[in-house]
Amino acid sequence: MKIKIYILLALALGTGLFAGCKKAVEGINADPNNPQDADAITMLTSVEVSNMVVQEGELARQASIWNGNFTGEQFQYQSINQYLMIAQNYNDPWALIYATALKNARLMKGKAYQTNNLRLVGVAQTIEANLVGTAAALWGDVPFTQASNDAFPNPVFDGQTKVYASVQTLLDSAIVNFNSSSFTAFTAQDVHFAGNMPKWIQTANTLKARYYMHVKNYPAALTAAQAGISAAANNFLAPHAATSKGTYNLYYQFMSQDRPGFMDAKGAYAISILNSTSATYRGNAKTIEKARFGYLYSSATNPNYTTTGYFYLSVSFPMASYTENLLDLAECDFRVNGFANGLNRLNTYRAYMATGGNIGSTFLTAGNYKYDPYIAADFATGGMENNQATVLTADRALLREIIEERYVTFIGQIEGFNDTRRLKKEPDVSVPIPPNSGTQTPLRMLYPQTEVDLNRSTPSPIPGLYTATPVNN
């Protein structure tokens, strides 16, 4: 698909190239007979790819460095690693979300409404929700009601909780529209699901669960997750291929081609719990992590972007997944209904991992992985999952295991950073990620300098890196 190749090539080249990205996307979207406009179906691929770059690109790398997955080594990535950030660092990621991705998603949505293509409206709403939910998670209060609208040169910053509520409304409406019989097919243009509505419905529900968890509404998250992604075949992925640079995995592109040496994993906390040679290895008599470690990291110092690794050029990137949904169910069912439900859900996840789960098949050799089911006694005082330096009640020990499982599942994804901040007030079960510098890790991204300079509605005083967003305060 040439459209996919060229858009990815334009959008995925990294920071500092936003202007070129925008130009390339506008060219792709153009109707040959009217280069200033395009119908909704024609816009779909570029809108999807814009969201892919938001979820997999610069913001994901930075969040993962701060969350102990990777280490920034050179130039601006050394500054990211040491939390030496300035507002200007966020000009391009913010512009990608608001000036490109969200603006075009809303434009596509409006055009889909005009042609009564309600299923396409649902896709636009889901992407819009994913974009705005990500922005709210990373920045807190953000523009939403007046965002990406030329009629509002100074768009107001809606409260974070209000934005999350709006995201839920978007996703609810999307689910209704996915069930509509009013549509024009867009199979070829939909790079995620080729117009498969059951898969889109499951994705919308998993995203609902995610954003309910952000605001700690665990009963609502449980309900949503029960209708969420039900199999790995239904994962919401950023698809990649070995066709050309424009289709490559963005992590591979960054580490192997565009910025080699900028980022590795030396001293990363995630390695310390996955590497069986580490004193803090998370394995036990029922758990062997050698396969997962090898898939994610090629060594104790580098992410694995070699031929068979998780970050290889043709490996698709998860934006919402079956594993996320299983772990949403585990945490929420525990919090809502107690120990037995949580343990059962965790063992469902472990049963999936025991089949190989989301680990590359090359690493699934005998003795390299094991995820046997836990029993209640494993979490009792002195049990294999409650014999750490800090001994907890059985309930809290189970929750600690679920949270740590989420942590290793979200390596390389923004959602891991969201989890860590959500759980800051539960230090007995949260993952103890040591700061790279100073005594604390960042709690948000900075508002971009362009917004500070040009938007009179930007919050004042401007919150710093260590100011928690409202839902985590």
URFEN-V107059 format. One record per pair of residues at least 6 apart in sequence whose C-alpha atoms are under 7 Angstrom apart, sorted by the first residue. I is the first residue (numbers start at 1). GAP is how many residues later the second one is. Records with the same first field share a line. If there is no record, write none. Layout:
# URFEN-V107059
I->GAP + GAP
This chain:
# URFEN-V107059
3->25
4->41
5->241 + 242
6->240
7->17 + 18 + 39
8->41 + 238 + 239
9->236 + 237 + 238
10->10 + 11 + 14
11->10 + 42
12->41 + 238
14->44
15->43 + 77
16->76
18->74
22->78
25->21
29->9 + 13 + 14
30->6 + 7 + 8
31->6 + 7
39->72
40->68 + 71 + 72
41->145 + 148
43->65
44->145 + 146
45->144 + 145 + 146
47->54 + 57 + 58
50->51
51->50 + 76 + 80
52->186
54->43
55->264
56->194
57->193
60->352 + 353 + 354
61->351
62->18
63->351 + 354
64->6 + 347 + 348 + 349 + 350 + 353
65->6 + 7 + 16
66->15 + 375
67->349 + 350 + 366
68->200 + 201 + 202 + 365
69->196 + 199 + 200 + 201 + 342 + 343
70->193 + 194 + 195 + 198
71->10 + 192 + 193 + 194 + 195 + 197
72->6 + 8 + 9 + 190 + 191 + 192
73->188 + 189 + 190
74->187 + 188
77->185 + 186
79->6
81->355
82->354 + 355
87->359 + 360 + 361 + 362
88->360 + 361
89->359
90->356 + 357 + 358
91->357 + 358 + 359
94->354
97->34
98->50
99->49
102->26 + 29 + 46
103->45
105->19 + 23
106->18
108->16
109->12 + 15
112->6 + 8 + 9
113->8
116->66 + 67
117->65 + 66 + 67
118->59 + 62 + 64 + 65
119->58 + 59 + 61 + 64
121->56
122->52 + 53 + 55 + 56
123->51
125->45 + 46 + 49
126->44 + 45 + 48 + 78
129->38 + 41 + 42
133->31 + 34 + 78
135->7
136->6 + 24 + 27
137->281
138->306 + 307
139->305 + 306 + 307 + 308 + 330
140->20 + 329 + 330
141->16 + 17 + 18 + 19
142->15 + 16 + 17 + 18
143->12 + 13 + 14 + 15
144->14 + 19
146->6 + 9 + 10
147->8
154->301 + 302 + 303
155->302
156->301
157->300 + 301
160->310
161->310
164->47
168->40
171->33 + 37
175->26 + 29
178->19 + 23
186->9
187->7 + 8
188->6
192->44 + 45
193->6
199->35
202->25 + 26 + 27
203->25 + 26 + 33 + 117
205->19 + 20 + 22 + 23
206->18 + 19 + 22 + 23 + 114 + 119
208->13 + 16
209->12 + 13 + 15 + 16
210->11
212->6 + 8 + 9
213->8
214->208
215->256
218->114 + 118
219->113 + 117
221->111
222->107 + 110 + 111
225->100 + 103 + 104
228->97
229->6 + 92 + 93 + 96
230->92
231->91
232->89 + 90
235->83 + 85 + 86 + 87
236->82 + 83 + 84 + 85
237->79 + 80 + 81 + 82
238->78 + 79 + 80 + 81
239->77 + 78
240->7 + 8 + 9 + 74 + 75 + 76
241->6 + 7 + 72 + 73
242->6 + 71 + 72
248->65 + 66
249->62 + 63 + 64 + 65 + 66 + 67
251->60
252->53 + 59 + 60 + 61
254->6
255->6 + 8
264->37 + 38 + 39
265->36 + 37 + 38
266->34 + 35 + 36
269->164
270->138
271->29
272->6 + 8 + 9
273->7 + 8 + 9
274->7 + 8 + 15 + 19
275->6 + 18
276->14
283->6
286->84 + 85 + 86
287->83 + 84 + 85
288->80 + 81 + 82 + 83
289->79 + 80
290->78 + 79
291->72 + 73 + 77 + 78
292->67
294->69
295->9 + 14 + 15 + 64 + 65 + 68
296->7 + 8 + 13 + 14
297->6 + 7
298->6
304->6 + 7
305->6 + 7
306->6
308->54
326->23
327->22 + 79
329->16
330->12 + 15 + 16
331->11 + 68 + 71
333->8 + 9
334->7 + 8
339->56
346->56
347->26 + 27
350->21 + 22 + 23
351->20
353->18
354->16 + 17
356->8
377->6
378->6 + 7 + 8
379->6 + 7 + 15 + 18 + 19
380->6 + 13 + 14
381->6 + 10 + 13
385->12
386->6 + 11
396->33
399->30
400->29 + 30
403->27
404->27
407->9
410->6
420->10
421->22 + 51
422->50
423->7
424->6
435->6
442->23 + 24
443->22 + 23 + 24 + 25
444->21 + 22 + 23 + 24 + 25
445->20
446->18 + 19
451->7
452->6
